[in-house]
Amino acid sequence: MTTELLIDGMLSGTGVRDAINGGYVDPKSLGLSEQLALSLTSWQALYEEAHFAGLPDDLVTQLDRDGVALASRVREELAGTKVGYFSNGLMKRLD
């Protein structure tokens, strides 16, 4: 199993990236709770919409805040897995 994941809102992604092997991972395949997997999918779709809206600063700030919280929840559910966060709007990893 992947031991390092990045939560990110990249266009056409799944919201969860394999930070070691590259590529995107279906949140449902990770053994996350259904609620968390759905939250990730919904959040990624909102980030995708923000991309088409030109990534307004206030929206990116809120989406990144929500994304960091989602990363924390994934970390809690997948003990032993390193989980980081990448801001699509800022194009950098946030720790």
C-alpha positions as CSV (number, residue, x, y, z in Angstrom):
1,M,0.0,0.0,0.0
2,T,1.1,3.6,-0.6
3,T,2.7,5.1,2.4
4,E,2.7,8.7,1.3
5,L,-0.3,10.6,0.0
6,L,-0.9,14.2,-1.1
7,I,-4.3,15.7,-0.9
8,D,-4.6,18.1,-3.8
9,G,-7.3,19.7,-6.0
10,M,-5.6,19.4,-9.3
11,L,-7.8,19.6,-12.3
12,S,-9.0,16.2,-13.5
13,G,-7.5,14.5,-10.4
14,T,-9.2,12.5,-7.7
15,G,-8.2,14.7,-4.7
16,V,-5.6,12.1,-3.6
17,R,-2.2,11.6,-5.2
18,D,0.3,8.9,-4.6
19,A,3.3,11.0,-3.5
20,I,5.8,8.1,-4.1
21,N,4.7,6.4,-7.3
22,G,2.8,9.3,-8.8
23,G,-0.7,9.2,-10.2
24,Y,-4.0,9.6,-8.6
25,V,-5.7,7.2,-6.2
26,D,-9.5,6.7,-5.9
27,P,-10.3,7.7,-2.3
28,K,-12.7,4.8,-2.0
29,S,-9.9,2.3,-2.7
30,L,-7.9,3.5,0.4
31,G,-10.3,2.0,3.0
32,L,-11.4,5.5,4.1
33,S,-14.9,5.9,5.6
34,E,-17.5,6.5,3.0
35,Q,-18.2,10.0,4.4
36,L,-14.5,11.0,4.1
37,A,-14.2,9.6,0.6
38,L,-17.3,11.5,-0.5
39,S,-16.0,14.7,1.2
40,L,-12.7,14.4,-0.8
41,T,-14.5,13.9,-4.0
42,S,-16.8,16.9,-3.4
43,W,-13.9,19.1,-2.3
44,Q,-11.9,18.2,-5.4
45,A,-14.9,19.0,-7.6
46,L,-15.1,22.5,-6.0
47,Y,-11.4,23.0,-6.6
48,E,-12.0,22.1,-10.2
49,E,-14.8,24.7,-10.5
50,A,-12.5,27.3,-8.8
51,H,-9.9,26.6,-11.5
52,F,-12.4,27.5,-14.2
53,A,-13.3,30.6,-12.3
54,G,-9.7,31.8,-12.4
55,L,-8.8,30.6,-8.9
56,P,-10.0,33.7,-6.9
57,D,-7.8,34.3,-3.9
58,D,-10.6,34.1,-1.3
59,L,-11.9,30.9,-2.8
60,V,-8.4,29.3,-2.9
61,T,-7.9,30.3,0.8
62,Q,-11.1,28.5,1.8
63,L,-10.5,25.5,-0.4
64,D,-7.0,25.1,1.0
65,R,-8.2,25.5,4.6
66,D,-10.8,22.7,3.9
67,G,-8.1,20.6,2.1
68,V,-5.7,20.8,5.0
69,A,-8.5,19.7,7.3
70,L,-9.3,16.8,4.9
71,A,-5.6,15.8,4.9
72,S,-5.7,15.7,8.7
73,R,-8.8,13.4,8.6
74,V,-7.1,11.1,6.1
75,R,-4.1,11.0,8.4
76,E,-6.3,10.0,11.3
77,E,-8.1,7.2,9.4
78,L,-4.9,5.8,7.7
79,A,-2.6,5.5,10.7
80,G,1.0,4.9,9.6
81,T,0.5,6.8,6.2
82,K,2.2,10.1,5.7
83,V,-0.4,12.5,4.3
84,G,0.5,16.0,3.0
85,Y,-1.3,18.8,1.3
86,F,-0.6,20.5,-2.1
87,S,-2.4,23.7,-2.9
88,N,-3.4,23.8,-6.5
89,G,-4.1,27.5,-6.3
90,L,-0.7,28.4,-4.8
91,M,1.1,25.6,-6.7
92,K,3.0,24.6,-3.6
93,R,3.0,22.1,-0.8
94,L,1.6,23.4,2.5
95,D,2.6,21.8,5.7
